[in-house]
Amino acid sequence: MYVDGPLSYAGYDGDLLLLYQADLPWDDAAATEKESETHLLRLKPDTLSVVWNNSGIPADAAPALIVGSTAYVGADGFLGAVDLETGKFRWCLRDLGAVMGDAFHHVVTPSWSAHQVELDSLPGKDGLRHYLRVDLDKLKVSTDLGTAAPLRVSRDCPVFR
């Protein structure tokens, strides 16, 4: 495994937060695309010891938005909120591509207001930008795209190491 792509960093409560993409080894000689995962890592700066490592974020994550003790992370077909004390997800939306097509294949850093977090897309195949909003009081999802089934926030957000 090696670090690939941009590396984002921030401080939190005296510790260092790193958000980076790791390319996994090519285990399958017939594979046509490399597999990647994104890690959000909290380190003690004096010893570089790992406090926690969340590897449940899909590849191609945008830089995280840190508000209080939460990091909001958008990635390919994904939006999630990570508790910076524990490294565990507070909630997430996964597999947005299956419901919304390519609209959230390329994303930008989420934006935040007192009661909602919003994920805006870069132009998709339709050439338009789209949004996805999560009401933080009710954990209700809204979007400007029609969906066959309502989008729901999940509190069961694997993978955590």
C-alpha positions as CSV (number, residue, x, y, z in Angstrom):
1,M,0.0,0.0,0.0
2,Y,1.2,3.5,-0.7
3,V,-0.1,7.0,-0.3
4,D,-1.5,8.5,-3.6
5,G,-3.1,11.8,-4.5
6,P,-3.5,14.8,-2.3
7,L,-2.9,14.8,1.5
8,S,-5.1,17.0,3.7
9,Y,-4.2,17.8,7.2
10,A,-5.5,19.8,10.2
11,G,-5.0,20.1,13.9
12,Y,-7.6,18.9,16.5
13,D,-7.2,19.1,20.2
14,G,-3.4,19.2,20.0
15,D,-3.3,16.2,17.6
16,L,-2.7,15.9,13.9
17,L,-5.5,14.8,11.5
18,L,-4.4,13.4,8.1
19,L,-6.8,12.6,5.2
20,Y,-5.1,10.6,2.4
21,Q,-5.8,8.1,-0.3
22,A,-4.0,4.8,-0.2
23,D,-3.6,2.6,-3.3
24,L,-3.8,-1.1,-2.4
25,P,-1.4,-3.7,-3.8
26,W,-2.4,-5.3,-7.1
27,D,-3.3,-8.7,-5.8
28,D,-5.1,-9.8,-9.1
29,A,-2.9,-9.8,-12.2
30,A,-6.1,-9.6,-14.3
31,A,-7.3,-6.4,-12.6
32,T,-7.7,-3.4,-14.9
33,E,-8.1,-0.7,-12.2
34,K,-6.2,-0.2,-8.9
35,E,-8.2,-0.3,-5.7
36,S,-8.0,2.7,-3.4
37,E,-9.3,3.6,0.0
38,T,-9.2,6.9,1.9
39,H,-8.0,7.1,5.5
40,L,-8.7,9.7,8.1
41,L,-6.0,9.3,10.7
42,R,-5.5,11.0,14.1
43,L,-1.9,11.1,15.4
44,K,-0.1,12.3,18.5
45,P,2.4,14.8,17.1
46,D,5.1,14.2,19.6
47,T,5.3,10.4,19.1
48,L,3.4,9.9,15.8
49,S,1.4,7.2,17.6
50,V,-2.0,6.5,16.0
51,V,-5.0,7.5,18.2
52,W,-7.4,6.0,15.6
53,N,-7.6,5.2,11.9
54,N,-10.9,5.4,10.0
55,S,-10.5,3.6,6.6
56,G,-14.2,3.5,5.8
57,I,-14.2,6.5,3.4
58,P,-14.3,5.7,-0.3
59,A,-11.6,6.8,-2.7
60,D,-11.3,10.3,-4.1
61,A,-12.3,12.1,-1.0
62,A,-12.4,15.9,-1.0
63,P,-10.7,17.7,2.0
64,A,-12.8,17.3,5.1
65,L,-14.7,20.1,6.7
66,I,-14.1,20.2,10.5
67,V,-16.8,21.7,12.7
68,G,-16.4,21.3,16.5
69,S,-15.7,17.6,17.1
70,T,-16.9,16.4,13.7
71,A,-15.2,16.0,10.3
72,Y,-17.6,16.0,7.4
73,V,-16.2,14.1,4.4
74,G,-17.4,13.9,0.9
75,A,-16.1,11.3,-1.6
76,D,-17.1,9.3,-4.6
77,G,-20.8,8.6,-4.0
78,F,-20.4,9.2,-0.3
79,L,-21.0,11.8,2.5
80,G,-20.2,11.0,6.1
81,A,-19.7,12.6,9.6
82,V,-16.7,11.3,11.6
83,D,-16.5,11.8,15.4
84,L,-13.0,13.2,16.0
85,E,-12.8,11.9,19.5
86,T,-13.4,8.2,18.6
87,G,-12.8,8.1,14.8
88,K,-16.1,6.4,14.3
89,F,-18.8,7.5,12.0
90,R,-21.7,9.5,13.5
91,W,-23.6,8.8,10.3
92,C,-23.0,8.3,6.6
93,L,-24.7,8.1,3.2
94,R,-23.1,5.4,1.0
95,D,-23.6,4.2,-2.6
96,L,-25.1,7.5,-3.8
97,G,-24.0,6.5,-7.3
98,A,-26.5,3.6,-7.3
99,V,-29.4,6.0,-6.5
100,M,-28.3,9.2,-8.1
101,G,-26.1,8.1,-11.1
102,D,-22.9,9.9,-11.7
103,A,-24.0,13.2,-10.1
104,F,-21.8,12.7,-7.0
105,H,-18.8,11.0,-8.7
106,H,-16.7,14.1,-8.2
107,V,-17.3,16.2,-5.1
108,V,-16.0,19.2,-3.3
109,T,-15.5,19.8,0.4
110,P,-18.9,19.8,2.2
111,S,-20.3,23.1,3.4
112,W,-21.9,23.5,6.8
113,S,-24.4,25.8,8.5
114,A,-25.8,25.5,12.1
115,H,-28.4,23.0,11.1
116,Q,-27.3,21.3,7.9
117,V,-24.4,20.0,5.9
118,E,-24.4,20.2,2.1
119,L,-22.4,18.2,-0.5
120,D,-22.2,19.9,-3.9
121,S,-21.1,18.0,-6.9
122,L,-18.8,19.0,-9.7
123,P,-20.6,18.9,-13.1
124,G,-21.8,15.3,-13.8
125,K,-22.5,13.7,-17.2
126,D,-25.5,15.9,-17.5
127,G,-23.2,19.0,-17.3
128,L,-25.0,20.3,-14.2
129,R,-24.0,20.7,-10.5
130,H,-26.3,19.1,-7.9
131,Y,-26.6,19.2,-4.2
132,L,-27.3,16.8,-1.3
133,R,-28.3,18.2,2.1
134,V,-28.5,16.5,5.5
135,D,-30.6,18.2,8.2
136,L,-28.4,17.8,11.3
137,D,-31.3,18.0,13.7
138,K,-33.5,15.3,12.1
139,L,-30.9,13.5,9.9
140,K,-33.2,14.0,7.0
141,V,-31.8,14.0,3.4
142,S,-32.9,16.3,0.6
143,T,-31.5,16.8,-2.9
144,D,-32.3,18.5,-6.2
145,L,-32.3,15.2,-8.0
146,G,-35.2,12.9,-8.2
147,T,-34.6,9.5,-6.6
148,A,-36.5,6.2,-7.0
149,A,-36.3,5.6,-3.2
150,P,-35.8,8.1,-0.4
151,L,-32.2,8.6,0.7
152,R,-31.6,7.7,4.3
153,V,-28.7,8.4,6.7
154,S,-27.2,5.3,8.1
155,R,-25.5,5.0,11.5
156,D,-24.1,1.6,10.5
157,C,-21.1,2.8,8.5
158,P,-18.4,0.2,8.2
159,V,-15.2,-0.1,7.8
160,F,-13.3,1.1,10.9
161,R,-9.9,0.1,11.9
